[in-house]
Amino acid sequence: MMGSRYLLLLWLMLMQGQNAAAEDFGLDTLLPILAQNRGGRARFSERKFISLLDKPIESSGELVYAKPDHLEKNTLKPQPEHLTLDNGILSVERKGQKKSVQMNDYPELAIFIESLRGTLAGDRAALERIYRLFLGGSAAHWTLLLLPSAPEMSAIISQIKITGESAQLRSIEIQQADGDRSVMSIEPIREEP
């Protein structure tokens, strides 16, 4: 817990150095921009750093978002896997097997997914129900830091850091309380006219 407070303080001090134009940039500016996003597709590459392993686990594939709450994560490498979230139901398809669960039955998973869904939708109320929000940067290059509000959740996730450029998410870094972390880089796929 002390480590995340130190990181937050350091992060806030670094954000103090932004130029005067960025001073007008805040959640009231960013979230409406994100809320205009109807959906899209993106390529992702993810690295999971797990303390029990010598090297990170790497995966890549495609992400799909359709407003208000449809999310897909199609992992192509190293093993094909398809995750879909629709109307509060998470479906996982792997090796020809499909399993679905209600998100309400897994609150720790639900808050992680809500960080992504809430950010993509520009849904400030949903994000603030679960997190304390800190924004730095400018509309061109921003960083949104999400710190879990509930002590039981901060025992699992220390922080989620989302970076973006205008209405596009570019990376998601999840720092777990046990020191494990994952870093996902996101590259939007431009739709052909």
VENURNOR-V200180 format. One record per residue. N is the residue number from 1. RES is the residue in three letters. SS is DSSP state (A for helix, B for strand, O for the rest). D_FIRST is the distance of its C-alpha to the first C-alpha in Angstrom with 2 decimals. Layout:
<<N | RES | SS | D_FIRST> <N | RES | SS | D_FIRST>>
This chain:
<<1 | MET | O | 0.00> <2 | MET | A | 3.79> <3 | GLY | A | 5.37> <4 | SER | A | 5.38> <5 | ARG | A | 6.54> <6 | TYR | A | 8.84> <7 | LEU | A | 10.07> <8 | LEU | A | 10.81> <9 | LEU | A | 12.66> <10 | LEU | A | 14.47> <11 | TRP | A | 15.42> <12 | LEU | A | 16.76> <13 | MET | A | 18.69> <14 | LEU | A | 20.24> <15 | MET | A | 21.29> <16 | GLN | O | 23.10> <17 | GLY | O | 25.67> <18 | GLN | O | 27.06> <19 | ASN | O | 30.80> <20 | ALA | A | 32.47> <21 | ALA | A | 33.37> <22 | ALA | A | 29.76> <23 | GLU | A | 29.08> <24 | ASP | A | 30.85> <25 | PHE | O | 28.75> <26 | GLY | O | 26.13> <27 | LEU | A | 25.12> <28 | ASP | A | 28.57> <29 | THR | A | 30.16> <30 | LEU | A | 28.19> <31 | LEU | A | 27.88> <32 | PRO | A | 31.66> <33 | ILE | A | 32.38> <34 | LEU | A | 30.30> <35 | ALA | A | 31.94> <36 | GLN | O | 35.31> <37 | ASN | O | 34.44> <38 | ARG | O | 36.52> <39 | GLY | B | 35.30> <40 | GLY | B | 35.91> <41 | ARG | B | 35.42> <42 | ALA | B | 33.40> <43 | ARG | B | 33.09> <44 | PHE | B | 29.73> <45 | SER | B | 28.56> <46 | GLU | B | 25.27> <47 | ARG | B | 23.57> <48 | LYS | B | 21.07> <49 | PHE | B | 19.32> <50 | ILE | O | 18.83> <51 | SER | O | 17.99> <52 | LEU | O | 21.04> <53 | LEU | O | 23.40> <54 | ASP | O | 25.08> <55 | LYS | O | 25.36> <56 | PRO | O | 23.95> <57 | ILE | B | 25.59> <58 | GLU | B | 27.52> <59 | SER | B | 29.12> <60 | SER | B | 31.07> <61 | GLY | B | 33.08> <62 | GLU | B | 33.49> <63 | LEU | B | 31.61> <64 | VAL | B | 33.57> <65 | TYR | B | 32.67> <66 | ALA | B | 35.14> <67 | LYS | O | 34.36> <68 | PRO | O | 33.16> <69 | ASP | O | 31.24> <70 | HIS | B | 32.88> <71 | LEU | B | 30.72> <72 | GLU | B | 31.89> <73 | LYS | B | 30.44> <74 | ASN | B | 33.38> <75 | THR | B | 32.34> <76 | LEU | B | 35.39> <77 | LYS | B | 34.15> <78 | PRO | O | 33.62> <79 | GLN | O | 34.56> <80 | PRO | O | 35.75> <81 | GLU | B | 33.55> <82 | HIS | B | 33.80> <83 | LEU | B | 31.11> <84 | THR | B | 32.29> <85 | LEU | B | 30.69> <86 | ASP | B | 33.31> <87 | ASN | O | 33.32> <88 | GLY | O | 30.22> <89 | ILE | B | 31.56> <90 | LEU | B | 30.00> <91 | SER | B | 32.69> <92 | VAL | B | 32.25> <93 | GLU | B | 35.36> <94 | ARG | B | 35.45> <95 | LYS | O | 38.57> <96 | GLY | O | 40.76> <97 | GLN | B | 38.62> <98 | LYS | B | 37.12> <99 | LYS | B | 34.59> <100 | SER | B | 33.43> <101 | VAL | B | 30.75> <102 | GLN | B | 29.98> <103 | MET | A | 26.59> <104 | ASN | A | 26.42> <105 | ASP | A | 26.36> <106 | TYR | O | 23.14> <107 | PRO | A | 20.62> <108 | GLU | A | 17.74> <109 | LEU | A | 20.25> <110 | ALA | A | 21.63> <111 | ILE | A | 18.56> <112 | PHE | A | 18.39> <113 | ILE | A | 22.14> <114 | GLU | A | 22.06> <115 | SER | A | 19.93> <116 | LEU | A | 22.84> <117 | ARG | A | 25.63> <118 | GLY | A | 24.49> <119 | THR | A | 24.18> <120 | LEU | A | 27.53> <121 | ALA | A | 29.16> <122 | GLY | O | 27.81> <123 | ASP | O | 26.86> <124 | ARG | A | 24.72> <125 | ALA | A | 25.01> <126 | ALA | A | 23.79> <127 | LEU | A | 20.74> <128 | GLU | A | 19.89> <129 | ARG | A | 20.25> <130 | ILE | A | 17.15> <131 | TYR | B | 15.19> <132 | ARG | B | 14.73> <133 | LEU | B | 16.95> <134 | PHE | B | 17.21> <135 | LEU | B | 20.36> <136 | GLY | B | 21.73> <137 | GLY | B | 24.99> <138 | SER | O | 28.37> <139 | ALA | O | 30.19> <140 | ALA | O | 31.36> <141 | HIS | O | 27.96> <142 | TRP | B | 24.79> <143 | THR | B | 21.08> <144 | LEU | B | 19.33> <145 | LEU | B | 15.55> <146 | LEU | B | 14.40> <147 | LEU | B | 11.04> <148 | PRO | B | 11.38> <149 | SER | O | 12.47> <150 | ALA | O | 12.59> <151 | PRO | A | 9.93> <152 | GLU | A | 11.96> <153 | MET | A | 11.72> <154 | SER | A | 8.02> <155 | ALA | O | 8.34> <156 | ILE | O | 10.81> <157 | ILE | B | 10.29> <158 | SER | B | 7.50> <159 | GLN | B | 10.46> <160 | ILE | B | 14.23> <161 | LYS | B | 16.30> <162 | ILE | B | 20.00> <163 | THR | B | 22.69> <164 | GLY | B | 26.27> <165 | GLU | B | 29.67> <166 | SER | O | 31.37> <167 | ALA | O | 31.37> <168 | GLN | B | 30.40> <169 | LEU | B | 27.01> <170 | ARG | B | 26.84> <171 | SER | B | 23.55> <172 | ILE | B | 20.55> <173 | GLU | B | 17.48> <174 | ILE | B | 14.98> <175 | GLN | B | 11.76> <176 | GLN | B | 10.83> <177 | ALA | O | 7.76> <178 | ASP | O | 10.30> <179 | GLY | O | 11.04> <180 | ASP | O | 14.20> <181 | ARG | B | 15.25> <182 | SER | B | 18.45> <183 | VAL | B | 20.41> <184 | MET | B | 23.42> <185 | SER | B | 26.11> <186 | ILE | B | 28.50> <187 | GLU | B | 32.11> <188 | PRO | B | 34.14> <189 | ILE | O | 37.53> <190 | ARG | O | 40.16> <191 | GLU | O | 42.52> <192 | GLU | O | 46.20> <193 | PRO | O | 48.33>>
